[in-house]
Amino acid sequence: MTGFVSVGPLGLVGPPLARTSFIEVVADHRETEDALFEWAQTAANPGTTGKILRTLRGSASARPPGFAKVRDFWRMDCTALDEPVPHRDELTLHAYPTAATSETTWITIINEAFAEHWGGYVPWTPQRWRDRLETDLGGGPQLLALRDKEPAGVLLSRIVELEDDGAQPTGFIEVVATHPAHRRTGIAEYLVRSALTRFAAAGVKRAVLLVDRTSESRSAAVYQRCGFQPTFTYDVWERPASELSTARES
């Protein structure tokens, strides 16, 4: 096998998006990559009005033809997992499942936190929540923070094996969501530090996450305070699907 391609709503750039097809291409040779990329654009049904094609490339990779760079993402790594979590009287932490709240509460926090997410966020549904819980999370913590007994934030994670570390268990933080009514109160940092200590207790020695470096929420700064450092930069490229349709017609 010299390469593969996938096309769909999911990717390493966050949750499913309403009008975005994410294209991922991995190939051993540039010629193979170009051929797979052309096929992927055709498979993405570019006739849909308002549809965006999006792809993610390492910052050293060549610009995909016809695409424009829209932003960049950092992969961030952390090895300081067993730092103590500062106590806060107004915050209580619960791990899923918990009698403190219903599943609907978790879903509502995530949806309201990402309602204005760049790219057109597709809300979580109860079925999507159940589907996620049925996958292999590897023992990763799923955490809910209450602030003065009010649901304030959610962190979702899993424990995976990454090839760049000899397939050692790695904590992957997938979602950090703060309810809009509780932003700028340290909820995200509290959740991340709590997850790191739980990773350490499970024998995990490294945690990773992906973050929009230019996000207005300043998420990257929060993660840096928790000990994460950028280790790799991905460029995010987009093109309107209508451009592809027009080019074919001409």
Residue pairs with C-beta under 8 A, 6 or more apart in sequence:
2 27
2 28
2 29
2 32
3 25
3 26
3 27
3 28
3 29
3 32
3 33
3 36
4 25
4 26
4 27
4 36
5 23
5 24
5 25
5 26
5 36
5 37
5 39
5 40
6 23
6 24
6 40
7 21
7 22
7 23
7 24
7 40
7 43
7 44
8 21
8 22
9 16
9 17
9 20
9 21
9 22
9 122
10 16
10 22
11 22
11 24
11 54
11 56
12 24
12 56
12 73
12 210
12 234
13 22
13 54
13 56
13 73
13 119
13 210
13 236
14 114
14 117
14 118
14 119
14 212
15 114
15 117
15 121
15 122
15 124
15 175
16 122
17 52
17 54
17 119
17 120
17 121
17 122
18 120
18 121
18 122
19 48
19 50
19 51
19 52
19 120
20 51
20 52
20 53
20 54
20 119
20 120
21 44
21 45
21 51
21 52
21 53
21 54
21 241
22 54
22 55
22 56
23 37
23 40
23 41
23 44
23 53
23 54
23 55
24 55
24 56
25 33
25 36
25 37
25 40
25 55
27 33
27 36
30 62
34 65
37 55
37 64
37 65
41 53
41 244
44 51
44 53
44 241
45 51
45 241
46 53
46 241
46 242
46 244
46 245
47 241
47 245
48 241
49 242
51 240
51 241
51 242
52 119
52 238
52 239
52 240
52 241
53 67
53 238
53 239
53 240
53 241
53 244
54 119
54 236
54 237
54 238
55 64
55 67
55 236
55 237
55 238
56 73
56 234
56 235
56 236
56 237
57 64
57 234
57 235
57 237
58 232
58 233
58 234
58 235
59 72
59 233
59 234
59 235
61 235
63 69
63 237
64 237
66 239
66 243
66 244
66 247
67 237
67 238
67 239
68 237
68 238
68 239
69 235
69 236
69 237
70 236
70 237
70 238
71 118
71 212
71 213
71 214
71 236
72 213
72 214
72 233
72 234
72 235
72 236
73 210
73 211
73 212
73 213
73 233
73 234
73 236
74 210
74 211
74 213
74 220
74 230
74 231
74 232
74 233
74 234
75 208
75 209
75 210
75 230
75 231
75 232
75 233
75 234
76 208
76 209
76 210
76 211
76 220
76 223
76 224
76 228
76 229
76 230
76 231
77 206
77 207
77 208
77 228
77 229
77 231
78 196
78 206
78 207
78 208
78 223
78 226
78 227
78 228
78 229
79 205
79 206
79 227
80 196
80 227
81 171
81 196
81 197
81 199
81 200
81 204
81 205
81 206
81 207
82 196
82 197
82 200
83 193
83 196
83 197
83 227
84 197
85 190
85 193
85 194
85 197
86 190
86 193
88 186
88 190
90 147
90 148
91 145
91 146
91 147
91 152
91 187
91 190
92 100
92 145
92 146
92 149
93 143
93 144
93 145
93 146
93 190
93 191
93 194
94 100
94 101
94 143
94 144
94 145
94 146
95 141
95 142
95 143
95 144
96 106
96 133
96 142
96 143
96 144
98 144
100 144
100 146
101 144
101 146
101 151
103 126
103 129
104 126
105 144
105 151
106 129
106 142
106 144
106 154
107 124
107 125
107 126
107 129
108 151
109 144
109 151
109 152
109 153
109 154
109 177
109 179
110 124
110 154
110 175
110 177
111 121
111 123
111 124
112 179
112 180
113 153
113 154
113 177
113 178
113 179
113 180
114 121
114 177
115 121
115 123
118 212
118 215
132 156
135 158
136 158
137 157
137 158
137 159
138 158
138 159
138 160
138 169
139 159
139 202
140 156
140 157
140 158
140 159
140 171
140 172
140 199
141 155
141 157
141 194
141 195
141 198
141 199
142 154
142 155
142 156
142 157
143 154
143 155
143 191
143 194
143 195
143 198
144 151
144 153
144 154
145 151
145 152
145 153
145 154
145 155
145 187
145 190
145 191
145 194
146 152
147 153
147 182
147 185
147 187
150 181
150 182
151 179
152 178
152 179
152 181
152 182
152 185
152 187
153 176
153 177
153 178
153 179
153 182
153 187
153 188
153 190
153 191
154 175
154 176
154 177
154 191
155 173
155 175
155 176
155 177
155 191
155 192
155 194
155 195
156 173
156 174
156 175
157 171
157 172
157 173
157 174
157 195
157 199
158 171
158 172
158 174
159 169
159 170
159 171
159 172
159 199
159 202
159 204
160 169
160 170
160 172
161 167
161 168
161 169
161 170
162 168
162 170
162 208
165 206
168 205
168 206
169 202
169 203
169 204
169 205
170 204
170 206
170 207
170 208
171 195
171 196
171 199
171 204
171 206
171 207
171 208
172 207
172 208
172 209
173 192
173 195
173 207
173 208
173 209
174 209
176 188
176 191
176 192
176 209
176 219
178 187
178 188
179 187
183 217
188 219
188 222
189 222
189 225
189 226
192 222
192 223
192 226
193 226
195 207
196 207
196 226
196 227
199 207
207 228
208 231
209 223
209 228
210 234
211 219
211 220
211 223
212 219
212 220
213 220
213 230
213 233
220 230
